[in-house]
Amino acid sequence: MDHKAVVEILEGYKTGVVSQADALEMLTVLPFTDMDDIKIDHHRALRQGFPEVVFCLGKTVDQIVRAMTELARISPNVLASRATPEIFEAVQAVLPDVYYNERARMVVLEREPLPKDEERFILVMTAGTGDVPVAEEAAITAEVMGNRVERVFDVGVAGIHRLLAQGPLMRQANVLVVVAGMEGALASVVGGMVNKPVVAVPTSIGYGANFHGLSALLAMLNSCAAGVAVVNIDNGFGAGRLAAIINRLR
């Protein structure tokens, strides 16, 4: 339920196309639907511009299917993150038009793709190929939320000439999402090369002293480059959402 849907209900009631009872029934779902162990926030699209996203970790397949089904009843575009093939198959059985992005581990329902501004794009970059799943989570999130996204993978500082070759594309981007494990240095280098906001994503990719992403997180938080914001370890969704908000600001 977004601004457009509410306006259509109100206009329908105003013109007599929608009865008072029907208008009240449709607006009743605005706060949330109480499904006992699940509370679906139908008001989120109205508040934040996109519906609630289902985070699959820790939930049963049944809970995920029920949540996706209820969200799809009201919203044309729905996302589920950290989904397995098993979850996708179960959701697809009740929502045949969903698709699965295996690298991003996301189940996507996109019945009404949001318009994209082709002049303003988000650039998603990774230090290594091992960081791609988190980067794809960010990229798919931003795309479904109505943004043009470009991708540049495997341009870490161990071969910095690979990164320098991307200079023109980096300068054209409106927002950059930089995904890196190991020591997380890529975010600082990129932050020092552009005058656009950089969303840094530490990943858990790395050897023992990486501490499952903690060293990359601390390195990014201590970046000497100005304009670098940091999300949690492996939080591709959070990075994609933040980049989408920034990119659509006017």
N, C-alpha and C positions, 0 to 999 in steps of 0.2 A: 504494500500500500504506500504509494509515493504521492508527491504533490499533485501530479497529473490525475491520478485516480480519485483523490479527494475532490478536486475541482470538478471532475466529471460527475461524481455523485451529487454534489451541490447544484451543479447546473441542471442535471436531470430532474432533481426535486423542484427546482425553481420553475422549470418549463412544464412540469407535470408528467414527464416521461417516467420518472422514478417516484413511486409512492412514498409517503412518509414512513410507513412500516418497512419498506425495502431499504430506504436510506438509513434508517436506524439500525437495521440488521447488518448492513455492510459496514457502517461506521463502528459497530460494536466490536469488531475484530481489531480495531486500531491499537488498543493497549497491548494485549497479548492473549494467546490461546493457552489455557491451562490443561495440560495433558498429564497431570499427576507428576510423573518424574521428569517431564519436559515442559518448559514454559516458553512458547514461541513468541518472540518480540516482533509483532507486526508493525509496530510504530517506528522501528529503526530506519526503514527507508525514508520515512517522512522526516525524521530528525537528522539523518546522516547521509542520505542520498543513495544508500544501497541496503538491501535486506540483510538480516542476520546471516552469518556464515556458520555452517556446521563444522565444528572441530571434532574429527572422528575418534581421536585417541581417547581411550578410556570409556567409550560408549559401546553398547552392544549393537549388533547389526540391526536388530529390531528397532532400537531407539533412533538410529540414524535414518532408517527408512521412514519411520513415522514423522520425524522432524522434517526431512526433505519433502515428504508428501504434503504436509501442512503448509510449509513455506511456499511450495509450488501452487497451492490452491489460491494464493493471494498474489504472489509475485512471479513475473515471467522469467526472471533471471535469478538463479540460486547457485551457490557454491558450497561444496563440502571439501575441507582440506584434510590432508594426511589420511587419505582413503586407500584401501587395498583393493585389488581386483575382486575379491569376494564381496566387499561392500558395494562396489560398482554394479556387479551382477544383480545383487539384491535390489538396489535402487532402480536399475533399469527394468526390472520385472514389473514395477508399478509405474515408472515414469520412462516410457520407451525412448523419449527424445533426449535423454541425457547422454553425455559422452564422457570418456575418461582420458585424462592426460596422464600417461604412466610416469613420465619423468617428473612432473609436478606433483604427482600423487593426489590429483584433484578430480572430483566428479563435478561436472558443469552442466547446468541447464541454462540455455540461452535462447529463449523463445523470441525475445525482442532485443536484439543487439543494440547497445547504446551508441549514439553517434560519436565519432572520433574526430578531433581536430587534427588534421594531417600536418599542420604547420608546427604543432607543439608536441614533442614526443619525449618518452622516457627511455633512457638507455640503460639496459641491464648488463653489467659486466661481471665476469668472474676471474679470479686469480688462476684457478685450475679447473680441469674438467670434472674433478671430484666435487666441485661446488655447484655444478649445474642443476641438480635436483632442487636445491634451495632457491637458486636463481630463477628456475622455471616456475616455481610456486609464486614468486614475486611477479614475474612477467604475466602469467595467466591471470592472476588477481587483477593487475592493472588493466589488462586488455578487456576483461569482462566488465570492469567498472568504467569502460568508455574511454580508453586511452590508446593512442598509437604507441607501440613498444618496439624498440630495436634491441638486438642482442649482440654482444661481443663476448666470446668465451675464451678462456685459457690465455690471458694476457698478464700473468703475474710478474712480479718484479724480478724473478730469477732470469727472465729474458726480457728486460725492460724495453728493448727495441720493438717488441711485439705491441707493447702498450703505446709507445710514442707514435707508431704508425696509425693509431686510431685518433690522433689529435683532432683532425677536422670534424669527425663525427661527434666526438666528445664535446666540442665547442658548440655544435649545433643543437645538442640536446637541451631540453628545458629542465629536466631533473635527471640525476644519475643514481642508479642503485648499484653499489659495489659490494660483491659477495666474495669473501675470502676466508680461508682457514689458515693453517700453519701460524705464521706470525702476524697475519692480518695487515701487512704493510701497504697493500694496494690502495686501500681507502685514503690513506694519508697522501700518497703520491698523486692520485686522481684529484683529491681535494686541493692540492697545490697547483693544479694545471687548469682549473676551470673556475668561472665566476658564477656557477649555478649550484643549487643545493645538492649535496651528496648524502644519500641514505646508505650507511654502512651496515652490512650484515655479516657478523662473524659466524663461521661454521665450525662444526665439530670435527672437521677433516684435519688430521695432523697426527704426529707422533706423540709419545707419552707426555712430554712436557707442554704440549698444547692443552692438556687438561680438558679434553673434550670441548674445546672452543673458548675456554676461559682466557688463555693467553691472547688470542685474537681479539676477544671482547675488550680486554684491558688496554691492548695496544690501540684499538680504535677510539676508545674513550679518552686516551691520552694523546690523541692526534694533535700535532702542531699546526695542521692546516685548519684554517677557519672555514665554517660552513659545512662541517661534517656532523650529521646526526646519526646516532647508533641505536639499532634495535637489538632485541635479545638474540641469543645464539640460535641459529638455524631458523629464525623467524622470517621466512620469505614472505608469508602472508602479510605480516605487519609492515614490512618494507614496501610491498606492492600497494597496500592500502594508503600508506603515508605518501608515497610518490604520486598516487592517483589524486589525492586531495590537493597536493601542491600544484600538480600539472593543470588542474581544472580551475584554479583560482584565477579571477579576473579583476 
